[in-house]
Amino acid sequence: MKPFPSRLPNVGTTIFTVMSRLAQEHGAINLSQGFPDFSPPAHLLERVTHHMQAGANQYPPMAGVAPLREAIAEKVARLYGARYDVESEITVTAGATQAIFTAIAAAVRPGDEVIV
């Protein structure tokens, strides 16, 4: 069987994996990824439970649910005075790594040189 061609580079072990392993080996605080060592506030857990029981537990649209994108736009406008269109300029991702990958995958084409 012919191997499936991948557009992804062979990146090997990520820096996140390396740093997580080092933090564990040395008993250090792991700052390489989002590994909180504290529980969320009780009122947030109550809100999450409420919304999950109310049925807000399905996959969202790819860009994120409209109320969240609207809240992000409002906060950015309030904090920085910048205005963004919630339909075409705000996308919610499942973390920074996904956001960075998505931005690069959207802009970079085979043969492009990328310097980081």
DSSP file (Angstrom, degrees, kcal/mol; ACC not computed):
  #  RESIDUE AA STRUCTURE BP1 BP2  ACC     N-H-->O    O-->H-N    N-H-->O    O-->H-N    TCO  KAPPA ALPHA  PHI   PSI    X-CA   Y-CA   Z-CA
    1    1 A M              0   0    0      0, 0.0     3,-0.1     0, 0.0     0, 0.0   0.000 360.0 360.0 360.0 135.2    0.0    0.0    0.0
    2    2 A K        -     0   0    0      1,-0.1     0, 0.0     3,-0.0     0, 0.0  -0.512 360.0-108.6 -71.5 134.1    1.3    3.5   -0.9
    3    3 A P        -     0   0    0      0, 0.0    -1,-0.1     0, 0.0     0, 0.0  -0.295  33.2-106.1 -64.2 148.5    2.0    5.7    2.1
    4    4 A F        -     0   0    0      1,-0.1     2,-0.3    -3,-0.1     0, 0.0  -0.627  36.2-124.6 -74.7 122.3   -0.4    8.6    2.7
    5    5 A P        -     0   0    0      0, 0.0     2,-0.4     0, 0.0    -1,-0.1  -0.513  25.3-152.2 -72.6 133.3    1.4   11.8    1.7
    6    6 A S        -     0   0    0     -2,-0.3     0, 0.0     2,-0.1     0, 0.0  -0.854  19.3-158.5-107.4 139.8    1.4   14.3    4.6
    7    7 A R  S    S+     0   0    0     -2,-0.4    -1,-0.1     2,-0.1     0, 0.0   0.554  72.5  95.5 -85.1  -9.9    1.6   18.1    4.2
    8    8 A L  S    S-     0   0    0      1,-0.1    -2,-0.1    -3,-0.0     2,-0.1  -0.615  79.7-120.6 -84.1 139.0    2.9   18.3    7.7
    9    9 A P        -     0   0    0      0, 0.0     2,-1.4     0, 0.0     3,-0.1  -0.365  28.1-105.1 -72.8 157.8    6.7   18.5    8.2
   10   10 A N        +     0   0    0      1,-0.2    -2,-0.0    -2,-0.1     0, 0.0  -0.701  51.1 166.2 -81.4  94.1    8.5   15.9   10.2
   11   11 A V        -     0   0    0     -2,-1.4    -1,-0.2     1,-0.2     2,-0.0   0.564  23.1-158.7 -92.1  -8.9    9.0   18.0   13.3
   12   12 A G        +     0   0    0     -3,-0.1     2,-0.3     2,-0.0    -1,-0.2  -0.343  57.4   2.0  67.7-148.1   10.0   15.3   15.7
   13   13 A T  S    S-     0   0    0      1,-0.1     2,-0.1     2,-0.0     0, 0.0  -0.556  80.0-128.8 -75.8 133.7    9.6   16.0   19.4
   14   14 A T     >  -     0   0    0     -2,-0.3     4,-1.9     1,-0.1     3,-0.2  -0.402  16.8-116.6 -80.8 159.8    8.2   19.4   20.2
   15   15 A I  H  > S+     0   0    0      1,-0.2     4,-2.9     2,-0.2     5,-0.2   0.810 116.0  61.7 -62.3 -29.7    9.7   21.9   22.6
   16   16 A F  H  > S+     0   0    0      2,-0.2     4,-2.4     1,-0.2    -1,-0.2   0.917 104.9  46.1 -63.7 -42.5    6.6   21.5   24.7
   17   17 A T  H  > S+     0   0    0     -3,-0.2     4,-2.2     2,-0.2    -2,-0.2   0.919 114.0  48.7 -64.8 -44.0    7.3   17.8   25.2
   18   18 A V  H  X S+     0   0    0     -4,-1.9     4,-2.3     1,-0.2    -2,-0.2   0.941 114.5  44.1 -61.5 -49.1   10.9   18.5   26.0
   19   19 A M  H  X S+     0   0    0     -4,-2.9     4,-2.6     1,-0.2    -1,-0.2   0.871 112.1  52.7 -68.2 -36.9   10.2   21.3   28.5
   20   20 A S  H  X S+     0   0    0     -4,-2.4     4,-2.1    -5,-0.2    -1,-0.2   0.920 110.8  47.9 -62.4 -42.9    7.3   19.3   30.2
   21   21 A R  H  X S+     0   0    0     -4,-2.2     4,-2.7     2,-0.2    -2,-0.2   0.915 112.2  49.1 -64.4 -43.1    9.7   16.3   30.6
   22   22 A L  H  X S+     0   0    0     -4,-2.3     4,-2.1     2,-0.2     6,-0.3   0.911 109.9  51.3 -63.6 -42.1   12.4   18.6   32.1
   23   23 A A  H  X>S+     0   0    0     -4,-2.6     5,-2.3     1,-0.2     4,-0.6   0.915 112.7  46.1 -60.5 -42.2   10.0   20.2   34.5
   24   24 A Q  H ><5S+     0   0    0     -4,-2.1     3,-0.8     1,-0.2    -2,-0.2   0.920 111.4  51.5 -67.2 -43.0    8.8   16.8   35.7
   25   25 A E  H 3<5S+     0   0    0     -4,-2.7    -1,-0.2     1,-0.2    -2,-0.2   0.862 118.9  36.5 -60.7 -36.6   12.4   15.5   36.0
   26   26 A H  H 3<5S-     0   0    0     -4,-2.1    -1,-0.2    -5,-0.2    -2,-0.2   0.344 108.0-117.6-102.6   5.8   13.5   18.4   38.1
   27   27 A G  T <<5 +     0   0    0     -3,-0.8    -3,-0.2    -4,-0.6     2,-0.2   0.817  65.2 148.3  63.9  30.3   10.3   19.0   40.1
   28   28 A A      < -     0   0    0     -5,-2.3     2,-0.4    -6,-0.3    -1,-0.2  -0.488  58.7 -90.4 -94.0 164.4    9.9   22.4   38.6
   29   29 A I        -     0   0    0     -2,-0.2     2,-1.0    -3,-0.1    -1,-0.1  -0.612  43.8-124.8 -71.4 129.4    6.7   24.3   37.7
   30   30 A N        +     0   0    0     -2,-0.4     5,-0.4     5,-0.2     3,-0.2  -0.684  42.3 161.5 -83.6 104.8    5.8   23.5   34.2
   31   31 A L        +     0   0    0     -2,-1.0    -1,-0.2     1,-0.1   -11,-0.1   0.270  52.2  92.1-102.0   9.0    5.5   26.7   32.3
   32   32 A S  S    S+     0   0    0    -16,-0.1     2,-0.3   -13,-0.1    -1,-0.1   0.803  98.0   1.5 -77.0 -28.1    5.7   25.1   28.8
   33   33 A Q  S    S-     0   0    0     -3,-0.2     2,-1.8   -17,-0.1    -1,-0.0  -0.847  97.9 -67.0-145.9 179.3    2.0   24.7   28.3
   34   34 A G        +     0   0    0     -2,-0.3    -3,-0.1     1,-0.1    -2,-0.0  -0.553  66.3 144.2 -78.6  84.4   -1.3   25.4   30.0
   35   35 A F        -     0   0    0     -2,-1.8    -5,-0.2    -5,-0.4    -1,-0.1  -0.698  32.3-163.4-118.4  76.2   -1.1   23.1   33.0
   36   36 A P        -     0   0    0      0, 0.0    -2,-0.0     0, 0.0     0, 0.0  -0.324  12.5-157.6 -63.4 141.8   -2.8   25.0   35.8
   37   37 A D  S    S+     0   0    0      2,-0.1     2,-0.3     0, 0.0    -2,-0.0  -0.012  70.6  69.1-106.9  28.3   -2.1   23.6   39.3
   38   38 A F  S    S-     0   0    0      0, 0.0     0, 0.0     0, 0.0     0, 0.0  -0.960  83.3-109.0-141.0 157.4   -5.2   25.2   40.8
   39   39 A S        -     0   0    0     -2,-0.3     3,-0.1     1,-0.1    -2,-0.1  -0.562  39.6-103.6 -84.6 151.2   -8.9   24.6   40.5
   40   40 A P        -     0   0    0      0, 0.0    -1,-0.1     0, 0.0     5,-0.1  -0.321  52.0 -81.0 -66.6 158.0  -11.2   27.0   38.7
   41   41 A P    >>  -     0   0    0      0, 0.0     4,-1.8     0, 0.0     3,-0.8  -0.295  39.7-119.1 -58.5 145.3  -13.3   29.3   40.9
   42   42 A A  H 3> S+     0   0    0      1,-0.3     4,-2.4     2,-0.2     5,-0.2   0.854 111.7  57.9 -56.7 -39.4  -16.5   27.6   42.1
   43   43 A H  H 3> S+     0   0    0      1,-0.2     4,-1.8     2,-0.2    -1,-0.3   0.841 106.0  50.0 -65.3 -30.9  -18.8   30.1   40.4
   44   44 A L  H <> S+     0   0    0     -3,-0.8     4,-2.6     2,-0.2    -1,-0.2   0.909 109.5  50.4 -71.2 -41.1  -17.2   29.2   37.0
   45   45 A L  H  X S+     0   0    0     -4,-1.8     4,-2.5     1,-0.2    -2,-0.2   0.897 110.3  51.1 -60.9 -39.4  -17.7   25.5   37.6
   46   46 A E  H  X S+     0   0    0     -4,-2.4     4,-2.5     2,-0.2    -1,-0.2   0.903 110.6  48.3 -64.1 -41.1  -21.3   26.2   38.5
   47   47 A R  H  X S+     0   0    0     -4,-1.8     4,-2.5     2,-0.2     5,-0.2   0.911 111.9  49.1 -66.7 -42.2  -21.9   28.2   35.3
   48   48 A V  H  X S+     0   0    0     -4,-2.6     4,-2.6     2,-0.2     5,-0.2   0.937 112.4  48.3 -61.8 -46.1  -20.2   25.4   33.2
   49   49 A T  H  X S+     0   0    0     -4,-2.5     4,-2.5     1,-0.2     5,-0.2   0.923 111.0  51.4 -59.5 -45.4  -22.4   22.8   34.9
   50   50 A H  H  X S+     0   0    0     -4,-2.5     4,-1.4     1,-0.2    -2,-0.2   0.938 113.6  43.1 -57.1 -49.8  -25.5   24.9   34.3
   51   51 A H  H  <>S+     0   0    0     -4,-2.5     5,-2.7     2,-0.2     4,-0.2   0.860 112.7  52.3 -70.5 -35.1  -24.8   25.3   30.6
   52   52 A M  H ><5S+     0   0    0     -4,-2.6     3,-1.3    -5,-0.2    -1,-0.2   0.925 111.2  47.2 -64.5 -43.3  -23.8   21.7   30.0
   53   53 A Q  H 3<5S+     0   0    0     -4,-2.5    -1,-0.2     1,-0.3    -2,-0.2   0.768 106.8  59.0 -69.1 -24.1  -27.0   20.5   31.7
   54   54 A A  T 3<5S-     0   0    0     -4,-1.4    -1,-0.3    -5,-0.2    -2,-0.2   0.454 127.1 -98.3 -83.5  -0.6  -29.0   23.0   29.5
   55   55 A G  T < 5S+     0   0    0     -3,-1.3     2,-1.9    -4,-0.2     3,-0.3   0.511  82.4 132.9 101.3   4.7  -27.6   21.4   26.4
   56   56 A A      < +     0   0    0     -5,-2.7    -1,-0.1     1,-0.2    -3,-0.1  -0.361  44.2 101.2 -84.5  59.0  -24.7   23.7   25.5
   57   57 A N        +     0   0    0     -2,-1.9     2,-0.2    -5,-0.1    -1,-0.2   0.007  51.0 105.5-132.9  28.0  -22.5   20.7   25.0
   58   58 A Q  S    S-     0   0    0     -3,-0.3    -3,-0.0     1,-0.1     0, 0.0  -0.616  82.5 -79.7-104.6 166.6  -22.4   20.2   21.2
   59   59 A Y        -     0   0    0     -2,-0.2    -1,-0.1     1,-0.1     3,-0.1  -0.446  51.4-134.6 -62.8 135.4  -19.6   21.1   18.7
   60   60 A P        -     0   0    0      0, 0.0    -1,-0.1     0, 0.0     5,-0.0  -0.337  33.0 -77.3 -83.3 170.8  -19.6   24.8   18.0
   61   61 A P    >   -     0   0    0      0, 0.0     3,-1.7     0, 0.0     4,-0.1  -0.303  53.0-102.7 -59.1 156.3  -19.3   26.4   14.5
   62   62 A M  T 3  S+     0   0    0      1,-0.3     3,-0.1    -3,-0.1    30,-0.1   0.839 122.5  46.3 -54.4 -37.7  -15.7   26.3   13.2
   63   63 A A  T 3  S-     0   0    0      1,-0.3    29,-2.4    28,-0.1    -1,-0.3   0.566 123.0 -99.8 -82.8  -7.8  -15.1   30.0   14.0
   64   64 A G    <   -     0   0    0     -3,-1.7    -1,-0.3    27,-0.2     2,-0.1  -0.232  53.1 -50.5 104.9 160.2  -16.7   29.7   17.5
   65   65 A V    >>  -     0   0    0      1,-0.1     4,-2.1    -2,-0.1     3,-0.6  -0.410  51.8-121.3 -71.0 144.3  -20.1   30.6   18.8
   66   66 A A  H 3> S+     0   0    0      1,-0.2     4,-2.9     2,-0.2     5,-0.2   0.878 108.1  55.8 -56.1 -45.6  -21.3   34.1   17.9
   67   67 A P  H 3> S+     0   0    0      0, 0.0     4,-2.1     0, 0.0    -1,-0.2   0.879 109.9  47.2 -58.9 -35.6  -21.8   35.3   21.6
   68   68 A L  H <> S+     0   0    0     -3,-0.6     4,-2.4     2,-0.2    -2,-0.2   0.932 112.8  47.8 -69.5 -45.2  -18.2   34.5   22.4
   69   69 A R  H  X S+     0   0    0     -4,-2.1     4,-2.3     1,-0.2    -1,-0.2   0.887 112.7  50.2 -62.3 -37.8  -16.8   36.2   19.3
   70   70 A E  H  X S+     0   0    0     -4,-2.9     4,-2.4    -5,-0.2    -1,-0.2   0.907 109.9  49.8 -65.8 -41.5  -19.0   39.2   20.0
   71   71 A A  H  X S+     0   0    0     -4,-2.1     4,-2.3    -5,-0.2    -2,-0.2   0.886 110.5  50.6 -64.6 -38.2  -17.7   39.3   23.6
   72   72 A I  H  X S+     0   0    0     -4,-2.4     4,-2.7     2,-0.2     5,-0.2   0.934 110.6  48.9 -63.6 -45.8  -14.1   39.1   22.4
   73   73 A A  H  X S+     0   0    0     -4,-2.3     4,-2.3     1,-0.2    -2,-0.2   0.908 112.1  49.0 -60.7 -42.4  -14.8   42.0   19.9
   74   74 A E  H  X S+     0   0    0     -4,-2.4     4,-2.4     2,-0.2    -1,-0.2   0.906 112.3  47.5 -64.6 -41.8  -16.3   44.1   22.7
   75   75 A K  H  X S+     0   0    0     -4,-2.3     4,-2.9     2,-0.2     5,-0.3   0.919 112.2  48.8 -67.5 -42.5  -13.4   43.5   25.1
   76   76 A V  H  X>S+     0   0    0     -4,-2.7     4,-2.8     2,-0.2     6,-0.9   0.908 112.9  48.8 -62.9 -41.1  -10.8   44.2   22.5
   77   77 A A  H  X5S+     0   0    0     -4,-2.3     4,-1.5    -5,-0.2    -2,-0.2   0.915 114.2  45.9 -63.3 -42.8  -12.6   47.4   21.6
   78   78 A R  H  <5S+     0   0    0     -4,-2.4    -2,-0.2    -5,-0.2    -1,-0.2   0.909 121.2  36.5 -67.3 -43.0  -12.9   48.4   25.2
   79   79 A L  H  <5S+     0   0    0     -4,-2.9    -2,-0.2    -5,-0.2    -3,-0.2   0.880 136.7  14.3 -78.8 -39.2   -9.3   47.6   26.1
   80   80 A Y  H  <5S-     0   0    0     -4,-2.8    -3,-0.2    -5,-0.3    -2,-0.2   0.484  90.6-121.2-120.9  -5.7   -7.5   48.7   22.9
   81   81 A G     << +     0   0    0     -4,-1.5     2,-0.3    -5,-0.6    -4,-0.2   0.629  67.6 136.1  72.5  11.9  -10.0   50.8   20.9
   82   82 A A        -     0   0    0     -6,-0.9     2,-0.5    -9,-0.1    -1,-0.3  -0.732  43.5-148.9 -95.0 142.5   -9.7   48.4   18.0
   83   83 A R        -     0   0    0     -2,-0.3     2,-0.4    -3,-0.1    -9,-0.1  -0.937  15.9-179.3-114.8 131.2  -12.8   47.2   16.1
   84   84 A Y        -     0   0    0     -2,-0.5     2,-0.5   -11,-0.1    -7,-0.1  -0.969  31.3-117.0-129.4 145.4  -13.0   43.8   14.4
   85   85 A D     >> -     0   0    0     -2,-0.4     4,-2.8     1,-0.1     5,-0.5  -0.701  19.0-150.9 -80.7 121.3  -15.8   42.2   12.4
   86   86 A V  T  45S+     0   0    0     -2,-0.5     4,-0.3     1,-0.2    -1,-0.1   0.739  92.8  53.0 -67.7 -21.7  -17.1   39.1   14.4
   87   87 A E  T  45S+     0   0    0      1,-0.1    -1,-0.2     2,-0.1   -24,-0.0   0.789 127.8  12.8 -83.8 -28.0  -18.1   37.4   11.2
   88   88 A S  T  45S+     0   0    0     -3,-0.5    -2,-0.2     3,-0.0    -1,-0.1   0.517 128.2  42.7-128.1  -7.3  -14.8   37.6    9.3
   89   89 A E  T  <5S+     0   0    0     -4,-2.8     2,-0.5     1,-0.1    -3,-0.2   0.436  97.9  66.9-125.5   0.5  -12.0   38.7   11.6
   90   90 A I      < +     0   0    0     -5,-0.5     2,-0.4    -4,-0.3    -1,-0.1  -0.984  51.0 171.3-128.3 124.7  -12.4   36.8   14.9
   91   91 A T        -     0   0    0     -2,-0.5     2,-0.4    -3,-0.1   -27,-0.2  -0.999  23.5-141.3-130.6 132.3  -12.0   33.0   15.2
   92   92 A V        -     0   0    0    -29,-2.4     2,-0.2    -2,-0.4   -23,-0.0  -0.784  23.7-171.6 -92.2 133.0  -11.9   31.1   18.4
   93   93 A T        -     0   0    0     -2,-0.4     3,-0.1   -29,-0.0     4,-0.0  -0.726  36.8-109.5-119.4 171.8   -9.3   28.2   18.6
   94   94 A A  S    S-     0   0    0     -2,-0.2     2,-0.2     1,-0.2     3,-0.1  -0.002  89.7 -39.4 -90.1  29.6   -8.6   25.4   21.0
   95   95 A G  S  > S-     0   0    0      1,-0.1     4,-2.0     2,-0.1    -1,-0.2  -0.653  73.5 -70.3 134.9 170.8   -5.4   27.1   22.2
   96   96 A A  H  > S+     0   0    0      1,-0.2     4,-2.8    -2,-0.2     5,-0.2   0.873 123.1  55.9 -65.1 -39.8   -2.4   29.0   21.0
   97   97 A T  H  > S+     0   0    0      1,-0.2     4,-2.5     2,-0.2    -1,-0.2   0.925 110.0  45.6 -61.8 -44.3   -0.8   26.1   19.2
   98   98 A Q  H  > S+     0   0    0      2,-0.2     4,-2.7     1,-0.2    -1,-0.2   0.902 112.7  51.7 -64.2 -39.9   -3.9   25.5   17.0
   99   99 A A  H  X S+     0   0    0     -4,-2.0     4,-2.3     2,-0.2    -2,-0.2   0.927 111.8  45.6 -63.0 -45.3   -4.1   29.3   16.4
  100  100 A I  H  X S+     0   0    0     -4,-2.8     4,-2.4     2,-0.2     5,-0.2   0.935 114.7  47.8 -64.1 -46.4   -0.5   29.5   15.2
  101  101 A F  H  X S+     0   0    0     -4,-2.5     4,-3.2    -5,-0.2     5,-0.2   0.924 112.1  49.7 -60.2 -44.8   -0.8   26.4   13.1
  102  102 A T  H  X S+     0   0    0     -4,-2.7     4,-1.9     1,-0.2    -1,-0.2   0.912 111.4  48.4 -62.2 -43.8   -4.0   27.6   11.5
  103  103 A A  H  X S+     0   0    0     -4,-2.3     4,-1.3    -5,-0.2    -1,-0.2   0.922 115.9  43.5 -63.1 -44.1   -2.6   31.0   10.7
  104  104 A I  H  X S+     0   0    0     -4,-2.4     4,-3.0     1,-0.2     3,-0.4   0.929 112.7  51.5 -67.9 -44.8    0.6   29.5    9.1
  105  105 A A  H  < S+     0   0    0     -4,-3.2    -1,-0.2     1,-0.2    -2,-0.2   0.827 110.3  50.8 -61.9 -31.3   -1.3   26.9    7.2
  106  106 A A  H  < S+     0   0    0     -4,-1.9    -1,-0.2    -5,-0.2    -2,-0.2   0.812 121.4  31.1 -74.6 -29.8   -3.6   29.5    5.8
  107  107 A A  H  < S+     0   0    0     -4,-1.3     2,-0.4    -3,-0.4    -2,-0.2   0.753 103.6  76.8-102.7 -27.5   -0.8   31.8    4.6
  108  108 A V     <  -     0   0    0     -4,-3.0     3,-0.0    -5,-0.2     6,-0.0  -0.711  57.0-167.9 -96.7 136.1    2.1   29.5    3.7
  109  109 A R    >   -     0   0    0     -2,-0.4     3,-2.5     1,-0.1    -3,-0.0  -0.790  41.0 -75.4-114.7 158.9    2.2   27.5    0.5
  110  110 A P  T 3  S+     0   0    0      0, 0.0     3,-0.1     0, 0.0    -1,-0.1  -0.294 121.9  24.6 -53.5 132.7    4.5   24.6   -0.6
  111  111 A G  T 3  S+     0   0    0      1,-0.4     2,-0.1    -3,-0.0    -3,-0.0   0.201  90.6 130.1  94.8 -15.2    7.9   26.1   -1.5
  112  112 A D    <   -     0   0    0     -3,-2.5     2,-0.5     1,-0.1    -1,-0.4  -0.416  56.1-130.4 -69.0 146.9    7.5   29.2    0.6
  113  113 A E        -     0   0    0     -3,-0.1     2,-0.5    -2,-0.1    -1,-0.1  -0.878  22.5-166.9 -98.8 130.4   10.3   30.1    3.0
  114  114 A V        -     0   0    0     -2,-0.5     2,-0.5    -6,-0.0    -6,-0.0  -0.974   4.5-167.3-120.8 126.5    9.3   30.8    6.6
  115  115 A I              0   0    0     -2,-0.5    -2,-0.0     1,-0.1     0, 0.0  -0.960 360.0 360.0-114.3 124.4   11.7   32.4    9.0
  116  116 A V              0   0    0     -2,-0.5    -1,-0.1     0, 0.0    -2,-0.0   0.369 360.0 360.0-111.6 360.0   10.7   32.3   12.7
